[in-house]
Each structure stands twice: as C-alpha cells, then as structure tokens.
Amino acid sequence: MNNQIIKVGIIGTGFAARFHMEALKRVYSAKINVEGAYSKNPEKLESFSKEYQIKAFDDIDNLFNVCDVVHICTPPVTHEPIVIAALKKNKHVIVEKPFTGYFGDQSENFSGDTFSREVGLEKTLESIKRMLDAEKNSKGLIMYAENWVYAPAIQKEREVIEKTDAQILWIQGQQSHSGSHSKDYGIWKLSGGGSLMGKGVHPLTAAIYLKHVEGISRDGKPIHPKTISARVHAITRMDTYKNEGHLKDTYTDIEDYASLHVVFEDGTIADIIASELVHGGVKNHLEIHANNHRTICNITPNNAMQTYNPVDENFHDIYVVEKTGTKQGWSNISPDEAWFNGYQHEMDAFYNSVANNTPIQSNSSLAADVMATIYTGYLSASKQGIELPITIF
Ligand SMILES: NC(=O)c1ccc[n+]([C@@H]2O[C@H](COP(=O)([O-])OP(=O)(O)OC[C@H]3O[C@@H](n4cnc5c(N)ncnc54)[C@H](O)[C@@H]3O)[C@@H](O)[C@H]2O)c1
C-alpha cells in the first residue's frame, strides 16, 4: 500500500455528504485524512463540521488548496462548475450522481413540462464535453460516485462476465419506490428531471457499466449504448389519479414513471424502469441474461434477513429498510443497507485508484454515456418513444 496520506475535502454538508463521511471510515486501501468541509449554508456547515470534528472552510478555494481529492456532494445543478474548478486546480474529484444535466435557463417561469427537449439534450452534451475537456487538461481525475457500480452484487457479476467471457444479451433493471419527500426533487430546474433522471440513472449506469466491462474484457474497448427509445408519464399528476395518500404527490413539473429501451453498439439490449409508483420499500433490481448464465442482483429488497413484527410501534427506533411504508408484519429488514448499496466499496475503490493507480471502474466515460442516454431519452419520450441515436464522446 502507498503510505502517502491522501488529503480529502467535502463540498456540501447534506444527506450525501453524511453517507460519504460514513463510507470514508471504511477506506482500507489507502491512508486518508479529511481536511475539512465547505457548504453554501453556514449553519449546516457548522453543525456538520462539529459532528465529524473537521475544519469548516468559508471559502471553497481555500479547501481545494489543502486537498488532493474533493467530494462533490452538492445539488446536481452545481456539479459542473465545482468539478471544473477543482480540476483546474489539478485535484481529483469524486462527484455524486447525476454527473450533470439540463436545469433550464434558471428563469422564474421555466417549466419542465414545456421546454424544448432538443435544447435540453444539446445543453447537456455541451456540459458533458466541458467536464471531459477539463479532465483532459488536468492532472486530476473524475470519479463518478455511482454506488450501483460498486454494489457487491454488481462487482460479483463483473467477475462472472470477465472470467467466463460472457456475452450479455439483455439486461432488465429497475429503481422504484413510493416517491421522494424532497420538494426540490419535484422541480425540474433543481433536479434536472424526474424518475428517469433521479432513479433511472442508477440501474442504467449499472447496465452500461457491465457492457463496458464485457467489451473491455473481450476486445479491450467498452461497448457503448447506441440508441434509445423512451416513454415518460406523470401518473400522480393526472386529474384522474385517486390519491389515497400512500404515494408522494408533490411533483411540480417532472415525470413519476419512465421506461427505457436501450440498444448497444453490438445490437444487445437493456430495458430499464424507474418510478415513484411502487409500494413496499425501494425496488433496486438488475437482471442479466447472458449467453452462458443468468444473474439476478437483488440490491433492495433482498432476503439476507427477514423479520416478523406484530406491532408497528415496537420498531419505532429501529431502521428497517429504505422507504418502507410500515414496519408491521414481515419485513425484508436490511442488516447493513449501505453495504448492499456499495457505498463503502465505492469509496475504498476510488482511494485505491488514487493511491495505487488502479483503473477507475465508474469513470467519466461511463458518466458521459449515462447522461447522454438520459437526455436523448427525454427527447425520444417527447416524440412518443421514437428510437434516437446516442452521442458517444
Ligand atoms: N448515490 C446516492 O444514493 C445518492 C443519494 C442521495 C443524494 N445523492 C446525490 O448527492 C447530491 C447531493 O444530494 P443531497 O441529498 O445530499 O442534498 P442536500 O440538499 O441534503 O445537501 C446539499 C448540500 O450542498 C450544499 N450546497 C448547495 N449548493 C452549493 C454550492 N454551490 N456550493 C457548495 N455547497 C452547496 C447545501 O448547502 C447542502 O449542504 C445530489 O447530486 C444527489 O443526487 C446521491
């Protein structure tokens, strides 16, 4: 192991910053030290810094200056400028999903329902290019924090593909649950899209990643997505929706259902669903149909542990599983949800790459493929699902 201590900075001090800090406690492949944090919100910065006993920086550049690696745990609309600023200072960046996107013209009356999807795609492609160019001109590297890539089930499937020279024929994937609480999530100019962007990004990235792995393993180059046909719907926003209060319904101008059909360069396919319409906790699922095997990755729920609780209140202070509607009756209780989600694995892998120059599994090429696919998907959906070509960088 490289004995150099890698200096770490955290940008943003909300939900994601917290699970990054927890995952950093489980980095074993390198020696790291968190030098401090910066956030736009001084009160949150203060309480976060106190909680983790790290220095609070009131200037982002001062934090960049003392770090080797910066974690970008801020809202999606801020990713591009912060990534580029850090790369200009030759820092490595670990940037949360989604990589970038289209957040409108930031005018008061911008609506996610009515803007031109052509413009959304064009602006997203420009943003991706600026980020990739900044990486090319920097000594720093982009590490795309898509935890699904590092989830143990996905990494085990990588081993199966590499060691058996498997050809993946068809991938089915889904992330769905009963809806996001955050008001910001439902507003396009803050979120950059709905279910397709917020949820579909996870299984889509895992699917594209495994096709990259297959191509690199066999021919030394990734198999990229080639075309997409997509549909999106806003079911809970319909006048005819009969709201019984079990699903979140606070979305302003985003979709709550998306269905994608992706064709890869080699003619094989992936079908991805993302929605806010599913009861009973998060459904995080990826199924791989190959020429020589079939794998089902049950990230959530899985039956690693199951608990029957006759009285909901008995579990009032027990975390069961993400987004479950009730703790009463049988639960697929998760003994370590962060582990199944790959949070600690992704941080350890990133720092292993920084310390020992090992290849980054979730790199900027993967992030670029995913974002180009998503916004080509929005354009396809605006044309009732016609098949459209995806730009590859
Ligand atoms: N991989 C996952 O499972 C997962 C889960 C949740 C969130 N995320 C991603 O993490 C990112 C952050 O989401 P969150 O839920 O933590 O949001 P959050 O609102 O909880 O926290 C965002 C933080 O960023 C700060 N911030 C906002 N603008 C800033 C700026 N310009 N400069 C510096 N700080 C700024 C805010 O003050 C806040 O501290 C998003 O990209 C989100 O998609 C990923």
The ligand as an SDF file (V2000), in Angstrom:
LIG
                    3D

 44 48  0  0  0  0  0  0  0  0999 V2000
  -25.8680    7.8720   -4.5860 N   0  0  0  0  0  0  0  0  0  0  0  0
  -26.9620    8.0350   -3.8710 C   0  0  0  0  0  0  0  0  0  0  0  0
  -27.5900    7.0560   -3.4630 O   0  0  0  0  0  0  0  0  0  0  0  0
  -27.4360    9.4160   -3.5410 C   0  0  0  0  0  0  0  0  0  0  0  0
  -28.4020    9.6190   -2.5450 C   0  0  0  0  0  0  0  0  0  0  0  0
  -28.7880   10.9300   -2.2470 C   0  0  0  0  0  0  0  0  0  0  0  0
  -28.2510   12.0160   -2.9190 C   0  0  0  0  0  0  0  0  0  0  0  0
  -27.3370   11.7850   -3.9150 N   0  0  0  0  0  0  0  0  0  0  0  0
  -26.7760   12.9080   -4.6870 C   0  0  0  0  0  0  0  0  0  0  0  0
  -25.9770   13.7200   -3.8350 O   0  0  0  0  0  0  0  0  0  0  0  0
  -26.0460   15.0820   -4.2360 C   0  0  0  0  0  0  0  0  0  0  0  0
  -26.4510   15.9250   -3.0300 C   0  0  0  0  0  0  0  0  0  0  0  0
  -27.7390   15.5000   -2.5910 O   0  0  0  0  0  0  0  0  0  0  0  0
  -28.1790   15.6270   -1.0530 P   0  0  0  0  0  0  0  0  0  0  0  0
  -29.3600   14.7390   -0.8990 O   0  0  0  0  0  0  0  0  0  0  0  0
  -27.0230   15.4640   -0.1550 O   0  0  0  0  0  0  0  0  0  0  0  0
  -28.6550   17.1640   -0.9990 O   0  0  0  0  0  0  0  0  0  0  0  0
  -28.7840   18.0560    0.3040 P   0  0  0  0  0  0  0  0  0  0  0  0
  -29.7230   19.1580   -0.0570 O   0  0  0  0  0  0  0  0  0  0  0  0
  -29.0570   17.2220    1.5070 O   0  0  0  0  0  0  0  0  0  0  0  0
  -27.3110   18.6870    0.5080 O   0  0  0  0  0  0  0  0  0  0  0  0
  -26.7210   19.5410   -0.4480 C   0  0  0  0  0  0  0  0  0  0  0  0
  -25.6060   20.3440    0.2200 C   0  0  0  0  0  0  0  0  0  0  0  0
  -24.9340   21.1290   -0.7710 O   0  0  0  0  0  0  0  0  0  0  0  0
  -24.8040   22.4730   -0.2970 C   0  0  0  0  0  0  0  0  0  0  0  0
  -24.7250   23.3490   -1.4700 N   0  0  0  0  0  0  0  0  0  0  0  0
  -25.7020   23.7190   -2.3350 C   0  0  0  0  0  0  0  0  0  0  0  0
  -25.1870   24.4860   -3.3290 N   0  0  0  0  0  0  0  0  0  0  0  0
  -23.8590   24.6020   -3.0800 C   0  0  0  0  0  0  0  0  0  0  0  0
  -22.8000   25.2460   -3.7330 C   0  0  0  0  0  0  0  0  0  0  0  0
  -22.9910   25.9310   -4.8700 N   0  0  0  0  0  0  0  0  0  0  0  0
  -21.5690   25.1660   -3.1840 N   0  0  0  0  0  0  0  0  0  0  0  0
  -21.3560   24.4790   -2.0470 C   0  0  0  0  0  0  0  0  0  0  0  0
  -22.3290   23.8290   -1.3700 N   0  0  0  0  0  0  0  0  0  0  0  0
  -23.5640   23.8910   -1.8800 C   0  0  0  0  0  0  0  0  0  0  0  0
  -26.0240   22.6920    0.5630 C   0  0  0  0  0  0  0  0  0  0  0  0
  -25.8090   23.7750    1.4600 O   0  0  0  0  0  0  0  0  0  0  0  0
  -26.0830   21.3240    1.2860 C   0  0  0  0  0  0  0  0  0  0  0  0
  -25.1630   21.2990    2.3570 O   0  0  0  0  0  0  0  0  0  0  0  0
  -27.0300   15.1300   -5.4110 C   0  0  0  0  0  0  0  0  0  0  0  0
  -26.3240   15.1150   -6.6170 O   0  0  0  0  0  0  0  0  0  0  0  0
  -27.8360   13.8460   -5.2330 C   0  0  0  0  0  0  0  0  0  0  0  0
  -28.3570   13.3520   -6.4630 O   0  0  0  0  0  0  0  0  0  0  0  0
  -26.9130   10.5220   -4.2090 C   0  0  0  0  0  0  0  0  0  0  0  0
  1  2  1  0
  2  3  2  0
  2  4  1  0
  4  5  1  0
  4 44  2  0
  5  6  2  0
  6  7  1  0
  7  8  2  0
  8  9  1  0
  8 44  1  0
  9 10  1  0
  9 42  1  0
 10 11  1  0
 11 12  1  0
 11 40  1  0
 12 13  1  0
 13 14  1  0
 14 15  2  0
 14 16  1  0
 14 17  1  0
 17 18  1  0
 18 19  2  0
 18 20  1  0
 18 21  1  0
 21 22  1  0
 22 23  1  0
 23 24  1  0
 23 38  1  0
 24 25  1  0
 25 26  1  0
 25 36  1  0
 26 27  1  0
 26 35  1  0
 27 28  2  0
 28 29  1  0
 29 30  1  0
 29 35  2  0
 30 31  1  0
 30 32  2  0
 32 33  1  0
 33 34  2  0
 34 35  1  0
 36 37  1  0
 36 38  1  0
 38 39  1  0
 40 41  1  0
 40 42  1  0
 42 43  1  0
M  CHG  2   8   1  16  -1
M  END
$$$$
